[in-house]
């Protein structure tokens, strides 16, 4: 609002529209002319006008004095008591005013004379003493008097002072009121020695309050990590570089979730692993079983225990050697076989064996649509008899040796997802795709259209010509045949080679 357009009426309208404080902030630049402020003081029947002049920080001091001498209402004096341009002698008057709200506003003024501070510290009104306790002008003698105030709210306001002297913080840190004590511990700016004393109290609430502080010394966090209270240990633990002594303390004194957390640490010495391996809680043992740094001897111990929860967790450990993976499969525990189906790397022979003989493994392997272990036609035909479409789909997508003639038969499966798998097989003939393009299921038709478009955009590369050994000229390769594939040409993972002794035992277990 420009200086020319500003009037007393427009300023009052602004106050009514935005409130007193916003109107004051909006009127700082440019400042309100003195003539308008003078005009507002004459409107004694409009409190908004008097409140504005009394609270406006750019009001001239002589105008504030004149306003105070006009015997205005207490609400106007309260605003005067907060104005930085209010003369000190007016603050002295306000500090003994009969209205407690006026005294309270005066008590908060940063330029309040020391004599008036002493007076207000002993004021009968708790609100006044609370206001003076927050005054930044307080000195040690004033704060020492307020420390003994009978009202906890006054002591709490004093504890909120940013520059609290250490002797005062020491007293407030032992206050009988929990709110005062904990606020002091959480916020007071004190030396590390006093912080260490609070940490050594072994009081749960005080230690938790201490952990609310920013930039707490690392040594102090280590001290709090060895608290007898689990809530304190949990809060002290994050982002702390724990040594073996810290981890040992958590193993021996911590609760189950804390021991489980230790069991997952990437740098976990074998002696600590041994302690955790004998933990009475299976959940802790399971956490250790998933740790990639798990000692192999301890892993064997878990297998011999035969606990389904622990062995399931162990089956998910990517660092487990193949021999122990086979030993886990030999337990034939349903949850363990399920977990093995989700291992990213699994020996092809073991996977094929479990696909054939374990319903749990087979169903979860099929749900993932995994093709990383190729299946031979013999096993795939066994899977085609399964009532679950996901298993029959697995028989199609994981077997690379289906003949074109076989795919025609498989494309008649009642499940749409199996017919789509037949269409997506690399050996599916164009004629088969044409037949499936008239499938009654819209999903099959859409999938076939996508496959046909891909084949048009990416036609297969022509086979390289064969060179005749007799004439030295290139001759075409013979056309593909639909004869049965050579059984010796099975995929590498399923080749019938000499299996280790443990794998042979495993096959006998599943074939019983």
N, C-alpha and C positions, 0 to 999 in steps of 0.2 A: 504494500500500500504506500503510495508516494506521499511526501510531506504535504503537497497541495491538496490532495483528496482526503487526507485524514482529518476527521472532526471528532468531537466528543461523542456524538451520536453514532458514528460509524465504529468507533472503538468499543462502545458499549454493546453494539450489535455483534461485534466480533467476540466479545466475552461471552455473551449469551449463546452464541453459535458453537464456539470451540472450547469454552471453559477458561478459567482464569489463567492457569499455567501455560496453556498453549497460546493464549492471546499475548501473554508477556513475552514468550519466546519469539512470536511473530513480529513483535514491535520493537525489537532491539536494533535492527538495521533497516531503515534509518531510525534513530531514537525518536520517541514521542516528544514534540516540542513542549517547552515549559508552560506555554500559555494554555495548552490543552490540559496538562496535568493540573494547573491552577484551577481551570474551570471545573475539572472533575471533583476537586476538594470542596467546591461550593455546593455540590449536589448531595447534601447530607441525607436526603431521603432515599438515595440509591446506593445500597451497600456495594454493588458491583463496582461502582465508580471509586468508592473509598478503598475497597480491597485492592483495586488495581494500583492506585497511587502508593498505598502502604507496602505492597509487595514488589513493585517495579524497581529493579536494582539500579536504574538510572535516574530515579527521582532525586532532586536536589535535597541536601540535608535540611536546609531551612524549611522546605515544604513539608518534610517528614516531622520536624519539630512542631510546626504549626498544626499539622493534623493531629499530633499527640495531645496538644494543648486544647484542642476543641472538644475534649471529652467524648471521643467516639465510642461505639460499642466494643466489647472485649474482642470480638472477632477481628476488628480492624487493628487493635493493639497487638494481637497475636501475629498478624502479618507484619506489622512494624518490627516486632521482635526478631524476625528472620531476615530483615533487609540488611545487606552489608553496609549501607550508608547510614544506618541508624546511629546517632551519636552515642558514645558510651554512657553519658549521664541518663539517657532514656533507658538504656539497658538496665541500669541500676534501679530505676523506677519500676521497670517491668519485673525484675527479679523478686520484688516484694509485693507485687500486685495481689489483690484478694482473689482473683480468678486463677485457678491452678493451670488452666490452659495457656494463659499469658505467660506465667512463670515457666511452664514447660518449654514454650517456644523460645523464651529468653535463654533458658538453660542450654539450648542447642547452638546458640550463636558462638561462632569461633573467636570473636573478639570480646567475649565476656570477661570483665575484670576479675582478677584472682580473688578479691574480697567477696564478690558476688558468688563465685564458684563455691567458696567455703559455706556461704549461706544456703545455697541450693542443695548442697550435698546432704544437709540435715533437714531438708524440707519435709513437711508432714505428708505430702502427696507422693505416692509411689511413682506416679507418672512423671513427676518433675525429677525425681532422683534417677529414674530410668533415662530421661532425656539428658541429664548432666553426665551420666555414665558413658554416653556415646560421644561426648564432646572431645574433639581432637586437641583442645587446649589444656586438657588435664595434665598435671604433673604427678610425680611419684607420691607426694603427700596426699593429694586428692584421691588418687587411685587406692592408696593404702586405707583410706577411710571408707571408700566404697566397697572394698573387699569384705568388710565386716557388716555390710548392710543386711538388714533382717529379711529383705525381699529377694528371693532367688532370681526374679526377673531383672532386678537391678544388677546383680552380680553377673548374670548372663550377658546383659548388654555391655558391661565392662569387659567381659571375656572376648567380645567381638572386636575390641580395639586392635588395629593392625600393629601398632608400635608398642605393645604391652611390655613393660619392663620384666625381666626374668624373675625377680623376687615376687612380683605380683602374679605372674603366670604359675610360679611354683605353688603359691597358696591356692589359687583358683583350680589348679590341677588336682588338688586334694579336697575340693569343695564337697560338702555333704549332699548337695543337689547334683544328681547324675547329669542333668542337662548342662550345667555350668562346667562340671569337671570334664565331660567328654568333649564339649565344644572347645575348651582350652587346649586339651591334648591334641585335638585335630587341627587347630589353626594357629596357636601361639608361636611366634617367632623366637625360638630359644636355642640354646647351645645343644650340641649332640649329647653332652653328659646328662642333661635333664631328660632328653628323649630316651636314653638308655635306661634311666630310672623308671620311666613309665612303662617301657617294654618289659622290664624285669618284674613288674607288679603281678604278673600271671592272672590279671583280671581280664576276662574275655572282652567285656565291653570297652575297657581302656585300650587294649591291644588292637581291637578293631578300629577304634577311633584314630589310633596312631597310624594305621594303614591307610586312612583317608588322606593323609598328607601327601603332597607332591614332592618328588625328589628326595625320598627317604633314603638315608645312607644305606649302601649295600650291606655293610656289616650288620646293621640293625635289622634288615630284612632276613638275613640268615639267622639272627637271634630269634626273630618272631616265627621263623619256620620251625623252630624247635619248641614252640609253645605247646602246652598241654591241651589246648583247645583246637579241635579240628577246623572250626570255622576260620580261625586265625591262620592256621597253616595253609588252608586253601587260598586265602586271599594274599598271603605272602609269596606263594609259589610262582605265579606267572612271571615270565621274563627274568627269572632269577637263574643264574648259572650255578646249578647244584653240583657239589662235590660228592665223593663217595660217602662221606660222613653224613651229609644231609640225607642222601638216599637211604642209608642204613637206618637213620632215625625214623624216616617215614615208614620203612618196612616193619620196624619193631614196635613203633608207637602209633602209627597211622591207622585209620579205618580202612575198610575194604576198598572203597573207591580210590583212596590215596595209594594203597599198595598196588592196585590195578594200574594207576597212572605211572608209578615207578616201573612196573613191568613192561611198559611200552617205550621206555627211554632208549635212544639209539646207542648210547655208550653205557652199557650195563655189564659190569664185571661178572665173571662166572660165579664167584662166591655169593654175590647178591642174587643171581639167578637161582642158585641152589636153595637159598632161603625162600624165595618166592615159589619155587616148585613144590615146596612142602606146605604151602599156605592152606589153611582149612577151607577157604572159600574157592569153589571151582571157578568162579568168575575171574579171580585173580590169576589162577593158573591158566585160564583161557587167554587172558591178556598177554601173559608171558609167551604162550604158545604161538601167538601171531607175530612176535617180535622177530625181524629178520636176523638179528644177532644171536638168536637162541643157540645155545651150545648143543651139539649133536647128541651128547650123552644124555642131557636133560630131555631132549626130544624123544629119545628111545624110552626113557623112563615114563613119559606121558603116554606113549603107545602101550606100554605094559600095564599102565593103570586101567586103561580101557574105559575111562569116563567119556561119555558121548559128547558132553559140552566141550571138554578140553580137546578131545581128538578132532572134533569139528573145526575148532579154531586152528588147530595144528594143520589140518588139511588145507586151510587157506593161506598158509605161510609159503610165500613164493620161493624162499631160500631153502626149503626142505629138499634133501637129496632124494633121488628116485627110489632108492632102496626103502626109505622110510615111507614114501608115498604108497608103495606096494604093501608095506606092513599095515598102513592105515586101511587100505582097501580090504585086507584080510580080516579086519575086525567085523566087517559086514554090518556095521551099525548104520541104520538108515540115514541119520543126520550126517554121518561122516561121508557116505557115498554121495549124498546130495552136495556137500561142500566140495568134494573132489570134482564134480561136474563143472564147477566154476573156476577151477585153476586155469590160468592162462596158458601154461605149458604142461602137457601131460604126455607120457610115453604112448605112442600110437597103439602098441599091442595091448597095453593096460586099458586104454580107452575103449578099444574094440571089445575086449573081454567084458568090461563093465556094461557097455551098451547092450551086449547080448544077454547078460545074466542078472543085471540089477535094474529093477523097475524104477527105483528112485533116481539112479544115475541117468538112466536112459531118458526119462521124462524131462529132467532138468537140462540135460544136454540138448535135447530136441527143442525145448522152449527157447534156447538161445540161438537156434538155427546154425549151429557150428559146423563148419566144413573143413576145419584145420586137420582133422583126422579122416582121411579117405576110407570108405568102407568097401569091401569086396562085394561082388554080386550075391554071393551065397548068404552073407549076413544081412544084406539089404533086403533079400527076399523074405527072410525071417521077420524083419521089421514091418514088412508090408501086411503081415497078418494081424498087426496090432489094431485094436479098435480106435485108438486115438489118432486123429488126423495129423497132429504134430509129429508123431512117430513115423507115420507113413511118409510125410513130407521129408523128414530127415533121411529116409531110405532113398529118396530121389536126389536131394541136393548134395548129399555126402558121398554118393557113389558115382565116380566119373565113367564107369565102364558099361552103363546101360546101352543096349543096342537100340537102333531106331525102331525096330519091330516091337521091342519091349515097351518103349515109350508110348506107342499107340495103345497098348493094353492099359498102361498105367494112367493114361489120360482119361480113362473112363471112371476114375475113382469118384465116389459120391461127394467127396469134400472138395469144395472149390479151391482151397489152398493147395491141395495135392495136384489138381489139374494144372494150376498155375505153375507149380514146381516142375511138372512135366514139360510145360511149354518153355520154361526158362532153361532147361537142360541144354548144354552145348550140342548134344547129338539130335535135338529135336528137328525133324525135317520141316521144310516149308509147307508141305502138304498137311502135316499135323497141325501147324498153326492155322492154316486155312480152315480145317475142320473145327478147331476151337474158337475161331472167330464168330461162329454161330452158336456158341455155348449159351444156355439159358441164364447163366449168371452174369450180371453186368460187370462184376469185378474181373472175371476171367476174360471177357471181351476187351476190357480196358488194358489188362496186362498184355494180351496178345498184340493189340495195336501198338503198344509201346515197344515190344520185342521186334515186331516187323519193321517199325520205323528205325530202330537201332541197326537192324541188319542192312537196311537200305543205305543208311549213312555210313556204316562201317562194314563193308563187305569183307568176307574172309580173304586173306591173301592166297593167291594161287600156289599150289604145291610146287616146289622146285623140281625141274626135270631130272630124271635118273640118267646116268651116263652108261652106255653099253660098254662092257669090258671087251667085247669082240670087235666092234666097229669104231669105237671112239667117238660116236655121235650121241646126242641127247635123245632120249626116248621118253615118252610120257610115263608117269607112274601108273600102276594098275589101279582101277577104280576101287572104291571101298566095298567091302563085302559085308553082308548081314549074318555071316556065319558066327557061331558061338565063339567068344573070345578065348584065347589061350589061357588056361588056368594058371600057368606059370607066370603070366604077366600081371601079377597082382601088385598093388602099390607097396612102396618100400616099408611103411610102418607096419603093415600086416604080413609081410613076407615070413614064411615059416622057417626061420633060422633057429639056431640053437639058442634057446632062452636061458637066462640065468636060473640057478637052482631055486631062488626065492620065487621067481615068476612062475616056474613050473608048479611049485607048491600052491601058489595062488590060484592057478587054473584048476587044480584038483579040489581046492576048497569050494570054488563056485560051481564045479560040475557035480558035486555030491548030490 
